Every structure is written in C-alpha cells, then in structure tokens.
Amino acid sequence: MEFGDILKQLREENGLSREDLANALSITYSALSKYETNVRFPDKETLKNIATYFKVSLDYLLGRTNIRTSADKISESVNDDPELSEFWDTLKDREDLKLLFKQTKEMSPGDIKKIIRIIKAIEDEEDRNDG
C-alpha cells in the first residue's frame, strides 16, 4: 500500500473526516486530500505528526512494515507462547515501559521473547516476595 492509502485507512478506522484530521494536524483540507490521493507527500515534520497522532511507527506509515507499533512487534514475537502472550497483554499499556518498546525495533523475535521472560521472572519473584 502507498502512503496515501495507509493514511486514509487510519483516518477511516478512527472515524475521522478529512476536515477533522486536517484540523487535528494543523494542515489544510486540501493538503490532506492530496496526501490521501498520493498527489503530494508530506514534509518530514508533518509525517512525524501523523505517526504520532495515530500512534504508529514511521515504517508502518510509509508501508515498510505491517507492524503498526513496537508493541505489536513484541505481541507478534510472543504469540506462540500463551503464558508470555498473556503476560505481555498486561504490560503493553504501561507508560513506564515505553522505552522497552523503542529498544525492540532492531531485535529478533527470539531476543524479544528472552526480554519478556526476564521481565516475567522479575514480576513473579516480586509477587512471591509480596505474598
């Protein structure tokens, strides 16, 4: 998919009109329309604003990957292990772990699994000590 198609999909998934999104991004309706129809491509700052607004990676926005966020990459890496997958689901929305998500960008799925296992072991140890 091209950038414009991805942008339009994200906008529609979020139930936004072009006008709503243009206002949210502080760009003109016309500019947004041209982005979505692949007539124009946004500048670097606007591109970053779009990614931030939709909470997706630039790689996803540019069509380089189907993984929208680093958290999705981790989910994909642990989905074959039900215990780790369940544990990850409890962790992924924690603000204090955002740095972890960023660090996984270049990691292999195996390495991501190891890190999640380490975090789970620490959490399990803390639970035993509290109980």
For each residue, the residues with C-beta under 8 A, 3 or more apart:
1: 5 6 9 63
2: 5 6 38 63
3: 6 7 35 38 41 61 62 63
4: 7 8 35 36 37 38 39
5: 1 2 8 9 36 38
6: 1 2 3 9 10 60 61 62 63
7: 3 4 10 11 32 35 36 50 61
8: 4 5 11 12 36
9: 1 5 6 12 13
10: 6 7 13 14 54 56
11: 7 8 14 16 18 21 36
12: 8 9 15 16
13: 9 10
14: 10 11 54
15: 12
16: 11 12 20 21 24
17: 20 21
18: 11 21 22 29 32 33 36
19: 22 23 29
20: 16 17 23 24
21: 11 16 17 18 24 25 32 53
22: 18 19 25 27 28 29 31 32
23: 19 20 26
24: 16 20 21 53
25: 21 22 32 46 49 50 53
26: 23 49
27: 22 31 32 42 46
28: 22 31 32
29: 18 19 22 32 33
30: 33 34
31: 22 27 28 34 35 40 42
32: 7 18 21 22 25 27 28 29 35 36
33: 18 29 30 36 37
34: 30 31 37 39 40
35: 3 4 7 31 32 38 39 40 41 42
36: 4 5 7 8 11 18 32 33
37: 4 33 34
38: 2 3 4 5 35 41
39: 4 34 35
40: 31 34 35
41: 3 35 38
42: 27 31 35 46 47 50
43: 46 47
44: 47 48
45: 48 49
46: 25 27 42 43 49 50
47: 42 43 44 50 51 58 61
48: 44 45 51 52 58
49: 25 26 45 46 52 53
50: 7 25 42 46 47 53 54 61
51: 47 48 54 55 56 57 58 60 61
52: 48 49 55
53: 21 24 25 49 50
54: 10 14 50 51 61
55: 51 52 68 69
56: 10 51 60 61 68 69
57: 51 60 61 65 67 68 69 70
58: 47 48 51 61 62
59: 62 64 65 67
60: 6 51 56 57 63 64 65 66 67 68 69
61: 3 6 7 47 50 51 54 56 57 58
62: 3 6 58 59
63: 1 2 3 6 60
64: 59 60
65: 57 59 60
66: 60
67: 57 59 60 72 73 76
68: 55 56 57 60 72
69: 55 56 57 60 72 73 101
70: 57 73 74 101 102 104 105
71: 74 75 92 101
72: 67 68 69 75 76
73: 67 69 70 76 77 104 105 112
74: 70 71 77 78 88 92 101 104 112 116
75: 71 72 78 79 85 88 89 92
76: 67 72 73 79 109
77: 73 74 109 110 112 113 116
78: 74 75 81 84 85 88 112 113 116
79: 75 76 85
80: 85
81: 78 84 85 113
82: 85 86
83: 86 87 120
84: 78 81 87 88 113 116 117 120
85: 75 78 79 80 81 82 88 89
86: 82 83 89 90
87: 83 84 90 91 116 119 120 123
88: 74 75 78 84 85 91 92 116
89: 75 85 86 92
90: 86 87
91: 87 88 94 97 116 119
92: 71 74 75 88 89 97 101
93:
94: 91 97
95: 98
96:
97: 91 92 94 100 101
98: 95 101 102
99: 102 103
100: 97 103 104 115
101: 69 70 71 74 92 97 98 104
102: 70 98 99 105
103: 99 100 107
104: 70 73 74 100 101 107 112 115
105: 70 73 102
106:
107: 103 104 111 112 115
108: 111 112
109: 76 77 112 113
110: 77 113 114
111: 107 108 114 115
112: 73 74 77 78 104 107 108 109 115 116
113: 77 78 81 84 109 110 116 117
114: 110 111 117 118
115: 100 104 107 111 112 118 119
116: 74 77 78 84 87 88 91 112 113 119 120
117: 84 113 114 120 121
118: 114 115 121 122
119: 87 91 115 116 122 123
120: 83 84 87 116 117 123 124
121: 117 118 124 125
122: 118 119 125 126
123: 87 119 120 126 127
124: 120 121 127 128
125: 121 122 128 129
126: 122 123 129 130
127: 123 124 130 131
128: 124 125 131
129: 125 126
130: 126 127
131: 127 128
